[in-house]
Amino acid sequence: MIDFHYAPTPNGWKVAIMLEECGLEYTTHLIRLSDGDQFKPEFLAISPNAKMPAIVDHDPGDGWDGPVPVFESGAIMLYLADRTGQFAPKADDRRGRKELMEWLFWQVGNQGPMGGQLSHFQNYAPEDDKDYGFKRYLGEYDRNLGVLENRLEQGDWLVGGAYSIADMLAFPWVFIAKPLGASLDEFPRVADWRARIKARPAVQRAIDLHKANQNRGQHRVDNNKVLFSQTSASLRPGKG
């Protein structure tokens, strides 16, 4: 029922986790980022930002006319939560919904981008041009770990005392803390939260999805301009 356009990255894992947790039927379409699949016209029609993940829901239910494409991980997660009635406070729980939105926007506007930049400088930037960027984004990444640590002082989960899409969104960028050159030693509540989520069978299945296709440093700034030197021309078919 759902086409899932995916690559095995933290942002891809978010939606994979939700699909697995909800038990939804889906077909995975692997996006080979290093080959430029994200710039193909058929994918840009679904995800105009040329980023995965993205989905197309072929059975969205009443109120929709035809298949529904959704791009951006936070929007996808919220769409799936509303579609299934799972892992999010209901619309009439105004306080819970407000908190969910706060942590959703925090993740996609703070933790995710800072983690992504840290990953770039740690794993893919030229050796002679990475130190400042690495230190800068490691500091921002640690600051966001501190935000999570403070929040988890109030309970086991980020929103409403229950596991939700807020946790699924934030988990992948904490899951890879060590490969990013960061440590959870000063964040014991975050480390415990990470372990509890990692132990969930649905999360394990999601992280293993197309695991062999992860970029483990083989595609870097100095050998893959498709992945790391994108411009507006990349979004124009035949011009990338």
Residue pairs with C-beta under 8 A, 6 or more apart in sequence:
1 24
1 25
1 26
1 57
1 58
1 59
2 19
2 24
2 25
2 26
2 27
2 55
2 56
2 57
2 58
3 26
3 27
3 29
3 55
3 56
3 58
4 15
4 16
4 19
4 26
4 27
4 28
4 29
4 53
4 55
5 29
5 31
5 43
5 46
5 47
5 52
5 53
5 54
5 55
5 56
6 12
6 15
6 16
6 28
6 29
6 30
6 31
6 52
6 53
6 209
6 210
7 30
7 31
7 32
7 33
7 52
7 53
7 210
7 213
8 209
8 210
8 211
8 213
8 214
9 52
9 214
9 215
10 112
10 115
10 116
10 172
10 173
10 175
10 176
11 51
11 52
11 53
11 73
11 112
11 172
12 52
12 53
12 209
13 171
13 172
13 175
13 206
13 207
13 209
14 53
14 73
14 76
14 77
14 168
14 169
14 171
14 172
15 53
15 55
15 73
15 76
15 77
15 80
16 53
16 205
16 206
16 207
16 209
17 168
17 171
17 172
17 202
17 203
17 206
18 76
18 77
18 80
18 81
18 87
18 165
18 168
19 26
19 80
19 206
20 202
20 203
20 205
20 206
21 86
21 87
21 168
21 200
21 202
21 203
22 80
22 84
22 86
22 87
24 80
24 84
26 55
28 209
28 210
30 37
30 210
30 213
31 37
31 38
31 43
31 52
32 213
33 52
33 215
33 226
33 227
34 215
34 219
34 224
34 226
34 227
35 226
36 226
36 234
36 240
37 43
38 47
38 50
38 51
38 52
39 50
39 234
39 235
39 237
39 240
40 237
41 237
43 50
43 54
44 50
44 235
44 237
45 69
46 54
46 56
46 69
46 71
47 54
47 69
47 71
48 71
48 235
49 71
49 72
50 230
50 234
50 235
51 71
51 72
53 71
53 73
53 76
54 69
54 70
54 71
54 76
55 69
55 70
55 76
55 79
55 80
56 67
56 68
56 69
56 70
57 67
57 68
57 69
57 70
57 79
57 83
58 67
60 67
60 68
60 83
61 83
68 79
70 76
70 79
72 108
73 108
73 112
73 169
74 104
74 105
74 107
74 108
74 169
77 104
77 165
77 168
77 169
78 88
78 104
78 165
80 165
81 87
81 88
81 164
81 165
82 88
87 163
87 164
87 165
87 168
88 97
88 100
88 164
88 165
89 95
89 96
89 97
89 99
89 100
89 159
89 160
89 164
90 96
90 97
91 97
93 160
96 159
96 160
99 159
99 160
99 166
100 159
100 160
100 164
100 165
100 166
103 151
103 158
103 159
103 166
103 169
103 170
104 165
104 166
104 169
106 147
107 166
107 169
107 170
107 173
108 169
110 144
110 147
111 141
111 144
111 147
111 148
111 170
111 173
112 169
112 173
114 137
114 140
114 141
114 143
114 144
115 141
115 144
115 173
115 176
115 180
117 133
117 137
117 140
118 134
118 137
118 138
118 140
118 141
118 180
118 181
118 182
119 176
119 179
119 180
120 133
120 228
121 130
121 133
121 134
121 137
122 130
122 134
122 179
122 180
122 181
123 179
123 180
123 217
123 220
124 217
124 219
124 220
124 221
124 228
125 133
125 134
125 220
125 221
126 220
126 221
126 222
134 181
138 180
138 181
138 182
141 180
141 182
142 182
145 174
145 177
145 182
145 184
145 186
145 187
145 190
146 187
148 158
148 170
148 174
148 187
148 189
148 190
148 193
149 186
149 187
149 188
149 189
149 190
151 158
152 158
152 189
152 190
152 192
152 193
153 189
155 161
156 193
156 196
157 163
157 164
157 166
157 167
157 193
158 164
158 166
158 167
158 170
159 166
159 167
163 197
167 193
167 197
168 197
171 194
171 197
171 198
171 203
174 184
174 190
174 193
174 194
175 194
175 197
175 198
175 207
177 183
177 184
177 194
184 190
184 191
184 194
197 203
198 204
215 227
219 227
219 228
220 228
221 228
221 229
226 240
230 240
233 239
233 240
234 240
